[in-house]
Amino acid sequence: MLPKALDDLIEALSLLPGVGPRTAERYAWALFKRPQAKLDEIAGSISSLHEKVKLCPKTFALISDGEDVSPLYSDDERDKKVVMVVEQPFDIIPLEKTSKFNGTYHVLGGAISPIDGIHASDLKIAELIRRVKEDEVEELILATNANIEGESTALYIQKMLEDAGEKVKLTRLARGLPTGVDLAYADQITLSHAFDGRKEF
């Protein structure tokens, strides 16, 4: 029904997370309508991605080619003894926008999810345990997502630290009901955290 080149593009776009066949078709049509110069620009950005973007060997945050480590780690004003543990590099952006955190980060690269084929060995957990020792980390802030995978990952990190004999303060970001959400629509995990973290009125 469609030219092979367009079919191939739709199939390639469908590989992206959250992009179903219909969305991929819309993206492909939108790209087709763009001028060739814009398509060349997009293609160039994609093809140079691995060449120009790297992972920091210490924090596993995203860095530009030519940087040895993330500026969020190398900055002398950052407290290397306090580490915020997140699942993905893009989780750092909203945290930095708050201007409330002056420690460093550690990106796990995901969360433990056997059903998706993601195991602890696939994440940067061993590197985290090693970093706790090397940097004499005093506090780990576990900022994994508030879902089953995020909770399981946090508990696994706690166990690994205990097994390694590392005595470090473990904290979690406060969890609870976001403003404007009705109780009837809140999930069990959110409600449980809200109950456990209740404060005096």
C-alpha positions, 0 to 999 in steps of 0.5 A, spaced: 500 500 500 505 504 501 512 505 498 517 501 501 521 507 503 515 509 507 514 503 510 521 502 512 521 509 516 514 507 519 517 500 522 523 504 524 519 509 528 515 504 531 521 501 535 521 507 539 518 507 546 511 509 546 510 509 539 505 505 536 503 504 528 498 509 528 503 514 531 509 512 527 505 513 521 503 520 523 511 521 524 513 518 517 508 523 514 510 529 518 517 527 516 515 526 508 512 533 508 519 537 511 524 539 506 530 535 504 534 540 508 531 539 514 531 531 513 538 532 512 539 536 519 535 531 523 538 525 520 545 528 521 543 529 529 541 522 529 547 519 526 552 523 530 548 521 537 553 516 539 559 520 537 557 526 540 554 524 547 557 519 552 556 517 559 560 519 564 564 514 567 563 516 574 556 518 574 553 515 568 550 522 566 550 524 559 556 528 557 559 531 551 564 528 547 571 531 549 568 531 557 572 526 561 567 526 567 560 530 568 561 537 570 555 535 575 561 531 578 567 535 577 565 542 580 568 543 586 562 546 589 558 539 589 558 535 595 561 528 593 559 525 599 551 526 598 549 522 592 542 522 588 541 515 585 536 516 579 534 511 574 535 515 567 539 521 565 533 525 564 531 524 571 537 529 573 534 535 569 527 536 573 532 535 580 537 540 577 531 545 576 529 546 583 536 548 585 535 545 591 540 539 591 548 541 591 550 533 591 552 529 585 548 524 581 549 516 580 544 514 574 543 506 574 540 506 567 534 503 569 530 499 574 530 492 576 524 489 571 525 481 570 519 481 566 522 486 561 529 482 561 532 488 566 536 484 571 541 488 577 547 486 573 544 490 567 544 496 571 550 501 574 549 498 581 556 495 582 559 501 580 555 505 585 557 500 591 564 502 589 563 509 588 560 509 595 567 506 598 571 510 593 568 517 595 567 516 602 559 517 601 555 519 607 548 519 604 545 516 598 538 519 596 534 514 593 530 517 587 528 511 583 520 511 581 515 510 585 512 504 582 514 496 583 520 496 579 523 503 583 521 500 590 525 493 588 531 497 585 531 501 592 531 495 596 536 491 592 541 497 593 540 497 600 541 489 601 547 490 596 550 496 601 549 491 607 552 485 604 558 490 602 559 492 609 558 500 607 555 504 613 551 510 609 545 514 610 539 512 606 534 516 604 528 517 599 525 523 596 518 524 600 512 521 597 505 522 597 499 525 594 500 531 588 496 537 589 489 536 585 489 529 585 482 526 588 483 520 593 479 515 589 484 516 583 490 515 587 494 508 586 496 504 592 503 505 592 502 513 592 497 512 598 501 508 602 507 513 602 502 519 603 500 515 609 507 513 612 509 520 610 503 524 614 505 530 618 502 534 623 497 539 621 
